[in-house]
């Protein structure tokens, strides 16, 4: 893609309105330094220097969209707690609408706390309680989504396997969105096997793709286009879910796109430095979907998503990027 085409797509992206539906959470980061080992146990003592919080999970997908487009809505379930209050505040500060969030006492807000020292994650502490979301809560969420759908151009399902996305809920939302020919993508979780009917693109990573196909991954080939098991998995998932396209992220090997009726398309990683891969998948699904809504071809959308992911893995924490950084990435790899 030339620079003129990229700028055109970014201009069109600015007009788009997207809805992210999935497992929302709060990401906390405790930054510090380690200078000694605890006398109580053979573990490092982290001297805290600063703390920060960011929207995580599906909320991080929404956060990645916001620098590029006009309107972003988020739908999910949060608890009736202080973490939900903080999450809503953070989303509001970034201009993300929280009308689609349903508060419920059944499920506390999910919180992931990462303790980082010398640019290395020391430990992660998860606060969550996995319980089935009640039918009444899902009905409320579905009703809220039905109100939001007429005002959006694309829908992203982000499944972290925390219990919000059930087959019934996904089917009901899809039945509402499909007739209006909206772009619909999904970032699946093999631990929550769902049938993704009527969507535009499914985006697993390599290990997820093999798990969804019921196959064991024996290891990646250096050239993804010569990786016979991977190519078989791609075609298998296209048929299994009867979807037009499949985007598989491959870590250091980039991204491979399976487009029905076309040969697989591979784009190598654009990362120059890798500090933190957390959230890279969120960036990929966000920018890929937004590019499609803006009129990009599947291959163009894959390239944009790959460059975006290459930028965020060079940052610490749950990071995002902006249009200037994205354009610079394309210029650097011209």
C-alpha positions as CSV (number, residue, x, y, z in Angstrom):
1,X,0.0,0.0,0.0
2,X,1.2,3.5,-0.8
3,X,1.0,6.4,1.6
4,X,-1.8,8.0,-0.2
5,X,-4.0,4.9,0.1
6,X,-3.2,4.6,3.8
7,X,-4.1,8.2,4.5
8,X,-7.4,7.8,2.5
9,X,-8.3,4.8,4.7
10,X,-7.5,6.7,7.8
11,X,-9.7,9.5,6.7
12,X,-12.6,7.1,6.1
13,X,-11.9,5.4,9.4
14,X,-12.3,8.6,11.3
15,X,-16.0,8.6,10.2
16,X,-16.8,5.1,11.4
17,X,-18.7,4.0,14.5
18,X,-17.9,0.7,16.2
19,X,-19.4,-1.5,18.9
20,X,-17.2,-3.8,20.9
21,X,-19.0,-6.6,22.8
22,X,-17.2,-9.0,25.2
23,X,-15.4,-9.5,28.5
24,X,-14.4,-6.2,29.9
25,X,-11.8,-5.9,32.7
26,X,-9.5,-3.5,34.5
27,X,-5.8,-3.7,33.9
28,X,-3.7,-2.4,36.8
29,X,0.1,-1.9,36.6
30,X,2.4,-1.6,39.6
31,X,5.8,-0.3,38.4
32,X,8.8,-0.6,40.6
33,X,12.4,-1.7,41.1
34,X,14.1,-4.8,42.6
35,X,17.2,-4.4,44.7
36,X,17.0,-7.3,47.1
37,X,15.5,-10.7,47.8
38,X,12.9,-11.1,50.6
39,X,14.2,-12.6,53.8
40,X,10.8,-14.3,54.2
41,X,10.9,-16.3,51.0
42,X,13.1,-16.6,47.8
43,X,11.2,-13.9,46.0
44,X,12.2,-10.4,44.9
45,X,11.1,-7.4,46.9
46,X,9.5,-4.8,44.5
47,X,9.8,-1.2,45.7
48,X,6.8,0.5,44.2
49,X,7.5,3.7,42.2
50,X,4.2,4.3,40.4
51,X,0.9,2.7,39.6
52,X,-1.5,3.0,36.6
53,X,-4.8,1.6,35.4
54,X,-6.2,1.0,31.9
55,X,-9.3,-0.5,30.4
56,X,-8.5,-4.2,29.6
57,X,-9.9,-7.2,27.8
58,X,-12.7,-6.1,25.4
59,X,-12.4,-2.6,26.8
60,X,-8.8,-2.5,25.5
61,X,-10.1,-3.3,22.0
62,X,-12.4,-0.3,22.3
63,X,-9.4,1.8,23.6
64,X,-7.4,0.8,20.5
65,X,-10.2,2.0,18.2
66,X,-10.8,5.4,19.8
67,X,-7.7,7.3,18.4
68,X,-8.8,6.4,14.9
69,X,-12.6,6.6,14.7
70,X,-15.5,8.9,15.4
71,X,-17.5,6.8,17.9
72,X,-16.8,3.7,20.0
73,X,-19.3,1.9,22.2
74,X,-18.6,-0.9,24.6
75,X,-21.0,-3.7,25.8
76,X,-20.2,-6.0,28.7
77,X,-20.9,-6.9,32.3
78,X,-19.2,-5.3,35.3
79,X,-19.8,-5.6,39.0
80,X,-21.4,-3.2,41.4
81,X,-18.0,-2.2,42.8
82,X,-15.3,0.4,42.9
83,X,-13.4,-1.3,40.1
84,X,-16.4,-0.8,37.8
85,X,-16.5,2.9,38.7
86,X,-12.8,3.3,37.9
87,X,-13.2,1.4,34.6
88,X,-16.1,3.6,33.5
89,X,-14.2,6.7,34.4
90,X,-11.1,5.6,32.4
91,X,-13.3,4.7,29.4
92,X,-15.1,8.1,29.7
93,X,-11.8,9.9,29.8
94,X,-10.9,8.3,26.4
95,X,-14.2,9.2,24.9
96,X,-15.6,5.6,24.9
97,X,-19.3,5.4,25.5
98,X,-20.3,3.1,28.4
99,X,-24.0,2.9,27.8
100,X,-23.7,-0.8,26.9
101,X,-22.2,-1.8,30.2
102,X,-24.5,-3.7,32.5
103,X,-23.9,-3.7,36.3
104,X,-24.7,-6.8,38.2
105,X,-23.9,-8.1,41.7
106,X,-23.5,-11.6,40.3
107,X,-20.1,-11.1,38.8
108,X,-17.4,-8.8,40.3
109,X,-15.5,-6.6,37.9
110,X,-12.5,-8.6,36.5
111,X,-9.2,-7.0,37.5
112,X,-5.7,-8.1,36.4
113,X,-2.8,-6.5,38.4
114,X,0.7,-6.8,36.9
115,X,3.7,-6.0,38.9
116,X,6.6,-4.9,36.7
117,X,10.2,-4.3,37.6
118,X,13.1,-3.4,35.2
119,X,10.7,-3.7,32.3
120,X,9.9,-7.3,33.3
121,X,6.7,-8.7,34.7
122,X,7.4,-10.2,38.1
123,X,3.9,-11.6,38.8
124,X,0.2,-11.1,37.8
125,X,-2.6,-11.1,40.3
126,X,-6.1,-11.9,38.9
127,X,-9.3,-11.0,40.7
128,X,-12.3,-12.7,39.1
129,X,-15.1,-15.1,39.9
130,X,-16.3,-17.2,37.0
131,X,-20.0,-17.7,37.3
132,X,-22.7,-18.1,34.7
133,X,-24.3,-14.7,33.8
134,X,-28.0,-14.9,34.5
135,X,-30.6,-14.9,31.8
136,X,-32.0,-11.6,33.0
137,X,-28.6,-9.9,32.8
138,X,-28.1,-11.2,29.3
139,X,-31.5,-10.1,28.3
140,X,-30.7,-6.6,29.6
141,X,-27.4,-6.6,27.7
142,X,-29.1,-7.8,24.5
143,X,-31.7,-5.1,24.8
144,X,-29.0,-2.5,25.2
145,X,-27.1,-3.8,22.2
146,X,-30.3,-3.7,20.1
147,X,-30.6,0.0,21.0
148,X,-26.9,0.7,20.0
149,X,-26.7,-1.3,16.7
150,X,-28.5,1.1,14.4
151,X,-25.9,3.7,15.2
152,X,-22.8,1.6,14.4
153,X,-21.0,0.5,11.3
154,X,-19.2,-2.5,12.7
155,X,-19.3,-5.0,15.6
156,X,-16.4,-6.8,17.3
157,X,-17.0,-9.8,19.6
158,X,-14.0,-10.1,22.0
159,X,-14.1,-13.4,23.9
160,X,-11.8,-13.8,26.9
161,X,-13.8,-16.9,28.1
162,X,-15.0,-15.1,31.2
163,X,-18.7,-16.1,30.8
164,X,-20.3,-13.1,29.1
165,X,-20.5,-14.4,25.5
166,X,-22.8,-17.4,25.4
167,X,-24.1,-19.0,22.2
168,X,-27.6,-17.7,22.7
169,X,-26.4,-14.1,23.3
170,X,-24.1,-14.2,20.3
171,X,-26.8,-15.6,18.0
172,X,-29.3,-13.0,19.2
173,X,-26.9,-10.1,18.5
174,X,-25.8,-11.6,15.2
175,X,-29.4,-12.0,14.1
176,X,-29.9,-8.3,14.8
177,X,-26.7,-7.1,13.0
178,X,-26.5,-9.4,10.0
179,X,-29.6,-8.1,8.1
180,X,-28.1,-4.6,8.1
181,X,-24.9,-5.9,6.4
182,X,-22.6,-4.6,9.1
183,X,-19.0,-5.7,9.3
184,X,-18.8,-8.3,12.1
185,X,-15.6,-9.8,13.4
186,X,-14.8,-12.1,16.4
187,X,-11.7,-12.8,18.5
188,X,-12.6,-16.3,19.8
189,X,-11.6,-18.3,22.8
190,X,-11.3,-22.1,22.3
191,X,-12.2,-22.6,26.0
192,X,-15.7,-21.2,25.1
193,X,-16.5,-23.0,21.8
194,X,-19.1,-21.0,19.9
195,X,-20.5,-21.2,16.4
196,X,-19.8,-17.8,14.8
197,X,-22.5,-17.7,12.1
198,X,-22.7,-14.8,9.7
199,X,-19.6,-13.0,10.7
200,X,-17.1,-11.4,8.3
201,X,-13.8,-12.6,9.8
202,X,-12.7,-14.8,12.7
203,X,-9.3,-13.9,14.3
204,X,-7.6,-16.6,16.5
205,X,-3.9,-16.8,17.2
206,X,-2.1,-19.9,16.0
207,X,-2.6,-22.0,19.1
208,X,-6.2,-21.0,19.3
209,X,-6.7,-22.0,15.6
210,X,-5.3,-25.4,16.2
211,X,-7.4,-25.9,19.3
212,X,-10.5,-24.9,17.5
213,X,-9.8,-27.4,14.8
214,X,-9.1,-30.2,17.4
215,X,-5.5,-30.5,16.2
216,X,-2.2,-30.6,18.0
217,X,0.3,-27.9,17.0
218,X,3.7,-29.6,16.4
219,X,5.5,-26.3,15.9
220,X,5.6,-23.5,13.3
221,X,7.6,-23.7,10.0
222,X,9.8,-20.7,9.3
223,X,7.7,-19.9,6.2
224,X,3.9,-19.8,7.1
225,X,3.0,-20.3,3.4
226,X,5.0,-23.6,3.5
227,X,3.5,-24.7,6.8
228,X,1.2,-27.5,5.7
229,X,-0.6,-28.1,9.0
230,X,-1.3,-24.4,9.4
231,X,-2.7,-24.1,5.8
232,X,-4.9,-27.2,6.4
233,X,-6.2,-25.6,9.7
234,X,-7.0,-22.4,7.9
235,X,-9.1,-24.1,5.2
236,X,-10.7,-26.4,7.8
237,X,-11.9,-23.4,10.0
238,X,-13.3,-21.6,6.9
239,X,-15.5,-24.6,6.2
240,X,-16.3,-25.4,9.8
241,X,-17.7,-21.9,10.5
242,X,-18.8,-21.2,6.9
243,X,-17.1,-17.8,7.1
244,X,-15.7,-15.7,4.2
245,X,-12.3,-15.1,5.9
246,X,-10.0,-16.1,8.7
247,X,-7.1,-14.0,10.1
248,X,-4.5,-16.0,12.2
249,X,-1.9,-14.1,14.2
250,X,1.5,-15.9,14.3
251,X,3.5,-13.9,16.8
252,X,7.0,-13.3,15.5
253,X,5.9,-14.7,12.1
254,X,3.3,-12.0,11.5
255,X,-0.2,-12.7,10.2
256,X,-1.8,-15.1,7.7
257,X,-5.1,-14.4,6.0
258,X,-7.3,-17.0,4.6
259,X,-9.8,-15.6,2.1
260,X,-12.3,-18.0,0.6
261,X,-11.5,-18.6,-3.0
262,X,-8.1,-16.9,-2.8
263,X,-4.6,-18.2,-1.9
264,X,-3.5,-17.6,1.7
265,X,-1.9,-14.2,2.2
266,X,1.0,-13.8,4.6
267,X,2.5,-10.6,6.0
268,X,5.6,-10.8,8.2
269,X,5.9,-9.1,11.5
270,X,6.5,-5.4,11.5
271,X,7.8,-5.2,15.1
272,X,11.2,-3.6,15.4
273,X,11.4,-4.2,19.2
274,X,9.3,-6.4,21.4
275,X,8.8,-5.3,25.1
276,X,5.3,-6.5,25.9
277,X,3.0,-8.7,23.8
278,X,0.0,-8.2,26.1
279,X,-2.9,-6.6,24.2
280,X,-1.4,-7.1,20.8
281,X,-4.3,-9.3,19.7
282,X,-6.7,-6.6,20.9
283,X,-4.9,-4.1,18.6
284,X,-5.0,-6.5,15.7
285,X,-8.8,-7.2,15.8
286,X,-9.5,-3.5,16.4
287,X,-7.5,-2.1,13.5
288,X,-8.4,-4.9,11.1
289,X,-12.2,-4.4,11.7
290,X,-11.9,-0.6,11.5
291,X,-10.0,-0.9,8.2
292,X,-12.7,-3.1,6.7
293,X,-15.4,-0.6,7.8
294,X,-13.4,2.2,6.2
295,X,-13.4,0.3,2.8
296,X,-10.1,-1.6,2.9
297,X,-9.7,-4.9,1.2
298,X,-9.0,-7.9,3.4
299,X,-5.3,-7.8,2.5
300,X,-5.1,-4.1,3.2
301,X,-6.8,-4.6,6.5
302,X,-4.4,-7.4,7.4
303,X,-1.4,-5.1,6.6
304,X,-2.8,-2.3,8.7
305,X,-3.5,-4.6,11.6
306,X,-0.1,-6.1,11.4
307,X,1.7,-2.8,11.4
308,X,-0.4,-1.6,14.3
309,X,0.4,-4.7,16.4
310,X,4.1,-4.2,15.6
311,X,3.9,-0.7,17.1
312,X,2.2,-1.7,20.4
313,X,4.5,-4.6,21.2
314,X,7.3,-2.1,21.3
315,X,5.6,-0.5,24.3
316,X,5.3,-1.6,27.9
317,X,1.8,-2.2,29.4
318,X,-1.6,-2.4,27.7
319,X,-0.6,0.0,25.0
320,X,-2.4,1.7,22.0
321,X,-1.1,3.7,19.0
322,X,-2.2,6.7,16.9
323,X,-2.3,7.4,13.2
324,X,1.1,9.1,13.2
325,X,2.8,6.0,14.6
326,X,0.9,3.8,12.1
327,X,2.0,5.9,9.1
328,X,5.6,5.9,10.4
329,X,5.6,2.1,10.6
330,X,4.6,1.9,7.0
331,X,7.2,4.4,6.0
332,X,9.9,2.5,8.0
333,X,9.0,-0.7,6.1
334,X,8.5,0.8,2.7
